[in-house]
C-alpha cells in the first residue's frame, strides 16, 4: 500500500514538473493576443503582424509605445528571434512592473537585452550598448550579432537569482541578481538614480519601441 502511494505521488510530481517546464507561445504568428501597449488595454497601431512577426512601423505617428505581455513571470527561460532595420535600435526588457501611473516607462523597472544595428546606430560605439548586451550593465563578446536584415536568436534565463543572456548560441552576459556585484553594476550604470530599477526580479516581458523598424517572431517562454 505504501509503495502504491509513493508511486502515485512520484507520478504526480513528474506531471507537475513537466507542466512547469512546458514551453508557452507568447505570439501566435497572426495576432497580438497576449500583449498590450504599456499603459493601454490593447496593442496600439504602430505594432503590426507582418510575415509572421510582430513588427514596429514607426511611420505610424499615433499609437506608439513599448508593448508588454499580459502575464507576469517569475523564474523563466525566454526565447525569441529578432531582426533590426539598418541604423535601428530596440530592446527586450524584462522584470517590467506593469503600472504606468506609478512607473513612467518600462525601463524604469526592467532590465534590457539590447537589440541594435551595431554598425549603423550610434549606440554601437558605446561599450555595454551593443546587441546582446545587458544594456548599460554588462558588455558581451564581439562578433555575435548577425548583419542587418538577418534573424538573431536570443535567450534570457532568470532562475534562482542567476541571470544568463545568450545571442545566437553565445553567452553575452551572466550575473547574480541582487548581490553586491549586481548592486555595483547598477551603481556604475545610468540606472543608479532609478529608484525602482530591478527592485523586483519578476515581471512582464516588453518589446521596445525606439522609433525604428524591428521585428520579433517565434516568441516563447517556459516557467522554471
QUIDARA-V403648 format. One record per backbone hydrogen bond with DSSP energy under -1.0 kcal/mol. CO is the residue of the C=O (numbers start at 1). NH is the residue of the N-H. E is the energy in kcal/mol with one decimal. If there is no record, write none. Layout:
[[CO,NH,E] [CO,NH,E]]
//
This chain:
[[1,5,-2.3] [2,6,-2.5] [3,7,-2.5] [4,8,-2.2] [5,9,-2.5] [6,10,-2.6] [7,11,-2.5] [8,12,-2.2] [9,13,-2.3] [10,14,-2.2] [11,15,-2.1] [12,16,-2.2] [13,17,-2.4] [14,18,-2.6] [15,19,-2.2] [16,20,-2.2] [17,21,-1.5] [24,221,-2.6] [32,35,-1.6] [34,70,-2.8] [36,68,-3.2] [37,40,-2.9] [42,37,-1.8] [44,47,-1.4] [46,57,-3.0] [48,55,-3.8] [50,53,-1.1] [53,50,-2.6] [54,216,-2.2] [55,48,-3.1] [57,60,-1.8] [63,46,-1.9] [66,38,-2.9] [67,207,-2.2] [68,36,-2.1] [73,203,-2.4] [75,224,-1.8] [76,158,-2.7] [77,222,-1.8] [78,156,-2.4] [79,220,-2.8] [80,154,-3.0] [81,217,-2.1] [82,152,-2.8] [83,215,-2.3] [84,149,-1.3] [85,88,-2.3] [88,117,-2.3] [90,115,-1.9] [91,208,-2.4] [92,113,-2.9] [93,206,-3.3] [94,111,-1.5] [96,204,-2.8] [97,99,-2.0] [99,102,-1.2] [99,103,-3.0] [105,108,-1.3] [106,109,-1.3] [106,110,-2.1] [109,198,-2.0] [111,94,-2.6] [112,135,-2.3] [113,92,-2.4] [114,132,-2.5] [115,90,-2.9] [116,118,-1.1] [117,121,-2.5] [121,124,-1.8] [122,125,-1.8] [123,126,-1.9] [126,129,-1.9] [128,136,-3.1] [130,133,-2.4] [133,114,-2.4] [133,135,-1.2] [134,137,-2.7] [134,138,-2.4] [138,134,-1.5] [147,150,-2.0] [152,82,-2.4] [153,168,-3.5] [154,80,-2.0] [155,166,-2.6] [156,78,-3.1] [157,164,-2.5] [158,76,-1.8] [159,162,-2.0] [161,177,-3.4] [162,159,-2.5] [163,175,-2.2] [164,157,-2.7] [165,172,-2.5] [165,173,-1.4] [166,155,-2.5] [167,170,-1.8] [170,167,-2.8] [173,165,-3.0] [175,163,-3.0] [179,183,-2.5] [180,184,-1.9] [181,185,-2.0] [182,186,-2.3] [183,187,-2.2] [184,188,-1.9] [186,189,-1.6] [189,192,-1.3] [191,194,-2.1] [194,197,-1.2] [196,199,-1.3] [203,73,-3.0] [204,96,-2.1] [205,69,-2.3] [206,93,-2.5] [207,67,-2.0] [213,85,-2.1] [214,56,-2.5] [215,83,-2.2] [216,54,-2.6] [217,81,-2.4] [219,26,-2.7] [220,79,-2.8] [221,24,-3.6] [222,77,-2.1]]
//
